[in-house]
Amino acid sequence: MTKILAPSKFDVVGSFLRPRDLKIAREKFSKGEISGEELKKVEDREIEKLVKKQKEAGLKIISDGEFRRSWWHYDFFWGLEGIEKYTLSQDELIHFHGETLRPDGIKIVGKLGGKNHPFLDHYKFVKGFEDENTVAKQTIPSPAQLLRGVYNQIKAGNPYEDEGKFVDDLARAYGEFFQEIYDLGCRNLQIDDCTWGALVDEDATRLYEKDGKNIEDLKKIYLEINNKAIAYAPEGLNITTHICKGNYKSSFHFKGAYDAVADYVLARENVKAFYLEYDDERSGDFKALAKIPAGKKVVLGIVTSKRPELEDKEELIARIKDAANYIPLENICISPQCGFSSTEEGNAVTEEDQWKKIALLKEVAEEVLI
């Protein structure tokens, strides 16, 4: 098999809209009307269809579209040792712009570990569809994302009382997962991360400060925990990252340019490439790209997954040329700004919209980047 490393010149972030049959099966499973094995059969069938469509669309990096998950992040966290599913109270609910998330959360209940994770089986299934033109990738949430979700739980009387100990153990847990998925043949792994979006949004930073957090200290600890985990990865595991500002039923969580965090994440995070949101004015301009070290790639998320309208081809080309003022054109790739279905509900677009947007990305990439 040809060695293919993410990102491709036109790519996708990860999730795809859940098909109707899959949604029905998941609903029946939640009600106890079908077994886990019956649900898996539906998942397997729908993932196989999705992989076929990805190949037909010309994508070189394939995934399961996150079809086995309810959330882009929680399902992975719930699979770690020492973490359990937790129902949020009314005052803990997470509010996006125009939407409130389901009351799911995470709770630390013991020492962290990353062995024998359920996502290993998810990856093995998709890897079975690799061929000479395509390779599977696995997406998981970042270590910093877990820390953001539980930092108020690290205190006296709880399983972790010291943040430094939590950071060390979480990095090792991720390292265990990295090694085991590498041993299965995975060479492309993407860590999805909303923490940096929170640090560029004034409303979000005010909430941090209300909790007694210093924003500069948070930038340091988020960079530290991600890099400590990556340091455990075996040589040859190609780790990229997607930096998101929230994606739930076409709503967003954060707004702001990357400038305020560029000196940390873009300049110093030890990943091979950055998938970045640039689909509308919320994301700011491309100046922060100049902080990315020479040789690293950036995937410009210049097509939105949130709205059905198809972007103008010439405008996309103009935006790529604008970005090339800050990073060499040969290091630029393009994608939707986020997944089409970061949670099982999906965005307010149709499957036809989804594939039209991917086809447009292919057309633009072939004209400008390939």
Protein Blocks (a to p, Z undefined) as FASTA:
>chain_A
ZZdddddfbdcfkiacddfklmmmmmmmmnopacfklmmmmmmmmmmmmmmmmmmnopab
dcehommbmbfklmmmmmpghiacddddfklpccdehiacdfbdcddfbdcdfehifklm
mmmmmmmmgcfkbccddddddfklmmmmmmmmgcghiablbfklmmmmmmmmmmmmmmmm
mmnopabdcdddfklmmmmcmklmmmmmmnopafklmmmmmmmmmmmmmmmpcghiacdd
dddebjeehiafbecdfklmmmmmmmmpccfbdcddffbfknopaklmmmpcghiacddd
fbcfkbmbdcdfklmmmmmmmmmmmocfklpccddfbdfblbfnopabdfklmmmmmmmm
mmmmmmmmZZ
